[in-house]
Amino acid sequence: MGRKRLIEEAELIKYIDRYLYEELNGVPDKLTAANISRYLKSNDFNIEPRIISRDKAAMAHIRALQESYESANPSVKPVVFKPLDIDAFLKTNSSPQAMRRALVERDQYYSDVADGAALITQKMKKLEADQNTVQEELTAVKEELKAERERITSYKVENKQLSANNQALKKTIDTYIKPAIAEELLKRDGYLSSSTETLVTSEDFDEKIISADAKIENPLMQEMLDAFED
């Protein structure tokens, strides 16, 4: 007749789940036989780690929990300091077999820590490379903006000069050309004496004034007149 179980299989699995969600916040990285044993002892079950390790159903349940978590969180690696309670460690791993298993578990934990640190370093390097690329693009945009501002400034200076030239030309037309043409028209209509001195001579008037049926030799001028007609 075998020895009576200190805890039933279903009860053990129930406490494993309770430990996982009450103490580990659903993260099974510390779901080990030694930790489960300490949790059970805090709940009045004197269960050693070796009993949990030998329970096939309990260990299968632990592996299923870990695999499920890893598949759902493939990149999550705990990178935290894990203090060692030496007295508790020696007490719960008193046999050579238990000590060997506990050391293997701890070695695996720090292997995971190293993998997590390497992953973080890799992500940091990628972020730094992305930041450098963005900085280079920003510098290029700033240079383009500077060049565009210089072009705008140049256009403003050119426009100012054209406006000044236009004003000077308009003033000349208003002051000299328009009155002179008007005077010549008045002379032809008999309102002014032919002897009145003007800036525009009769010959200039005939040559320079464009009538509706006049033939334009200058193609550029003809194009301008066609544009007015449109």
Steps between C-alpha positions, in 0.01 A plus 500: 500500500644833394551800723207737535533814287566818696290693249266380232596554138205726422566701818867542407412630152247739653769645729743526209245715316435707813873559547538599133225763502515618861877524542648507148236711325456231236869500393632141539874580497521422874261206488751248639463206736697682771281812482180299487620305803554823698156621400339171608679512835363850555158342454563219753605232249840350586585409141867479400613601149589138413138393551384762254776408252396135509134578441457446125164674481628805693815532287301457178267775617796730577653438155164567334470831686852604400459401135167680478652817641805486273286450189285798598801716596793387281720804567437539872805425709522586868805716567490552875729434792413172665633493857601165645381398845795274576352341814170424329684381190713253697203387708277425202782344297673286758565195280757499217226436245287790624805727514595409145148564375476834684835615358389403150181701548691802626751472218213497251349804665818705454530370147155649438616824664800515264276433199267776614789744540627411152153557355472840666847598374403398148180706516692800636748483211212489251335799668830691487537418129142614434564819696814573295304447177226736614762758606665483156163544329421795727834662417430458127155655538650794692753556219221492240297745708800733529555490123129566440508801733802636315313460170196679644723783622655526154154506340392775740802714409437440129129577539581819691733609220238421235238694695734800521570479126128470428422804713771701324368394158141584599610840625677566170192398302266708717732804496625509142339260256130528584491884503700519178269262317197681634641831376560356153142370488369842604709668229356266234149578619575873482493569868870589518711704263730304276779722617463377857816314595451141616724205578329297224531616135239436234731245339550323832126497553438331164774248558440416865119507538342161426159504336248215491601395149872561542735216399731396780845397387628411843375145581535558874286813486242320283483221756439754778219665302341163427504427870310826571241410237445161669 
